[in-house]
Amino acid sequence: MNILVTGANGQLGNEMQLASKTSRDHYLFTDVCEGYTHLDITNIGDVRRMVSENHVGCIINCAAWTNVDKAETAGDIVETLNATAPENLAKVMKEVNGLLVHISTDYVFGGDPYNTPCKEDQKGTPTGVYGLTKLHGEQKIQAVGCDYIILRTAWLYSEYGHNFVKTMMNLTATKPQLKVVFDQCGTPTYAGDLAAAIFDIVENRKYVGKNGIYHFSNEGVCSWYDFTIKIAELAGNHNCDIEPCHSDEFPSPVKRPAYSVLDKTKIKQTFGIKIPYWVDSLKKCMTNLLSQK
């Protein structure tokens, strides 16, 4: 099968490139930056042409507008990238009886108070434009009626691009003191683990007859403060005084979910996936990052 990956230069896209090296399938990686086959997924004609010319049977959509704060003022482009573009991909996959694997987010939740892990059928209550547009994207894919796997994830990090782990490795190495919020809890997710799960589902054709929304993050729960403490410890940055603080000390245009833990029972039971503990995956990623220095 020929598999098209969009947003190939992002964190997950880069991890998919690594995972694909052992595949029996043929992967085509696209983005809108240099170094990749160019594909504008907001243009359905371009998508149709790419799929037709390359006989694509599956699209893994890693492309999105992901800047949560800037989404509030960026205008229509956020809805276009996060909702209209996935709808385009779904329409084209339906036309060729293909599969769409789409990445969504824990930000579809957050408006209602809760303190138990979110299940897939929980009502979406996004608090900002990013979460709302990602929810719209899910709904548009479902309305099209193609074969689809929607994977919601959270707190993604990797060796690639800009992310919390790399930022905190730098800050705890260079700052004498740091304040990090302790009143927002969730689960850090290593993009390499998410890529491995996607690869397993697609490579082994586990998706057949399993259309639906699934949750994937690493196992366990922590606050951003706990996450930072562990990053500093693993990096050997012991001279930074890391202090817990409340989220209202860092004003943001978006109210972030206070408890953003995803229930992963469904994906584990449906696909037989074993998910690593967040600390173990963080160690793996940071070992790679530290070896690059």
Secondary structure by P-SEA (a helix, b strand, c coil): cbbbbcccccaaaaaaaaaaccccbbbbbbcccccccccccccaaaaaaaaaaacccccccccccccccccccccaaaaaaccaaaaaaaaaaaaacbbbbbbbccccccccccccccccccccccccaaaaaaaaaaaaaaaaccbbbbbbbccccccccccaaaaaaaaaacccbbbbbccbbbbbbcaaaaaaaaaaaaaacccccccbbbbbbccccccaaaaaaaaaaaacccccbbbbbccccccccccccccccccaaaaaaacccccccaaaaaaaaaaaaaaac
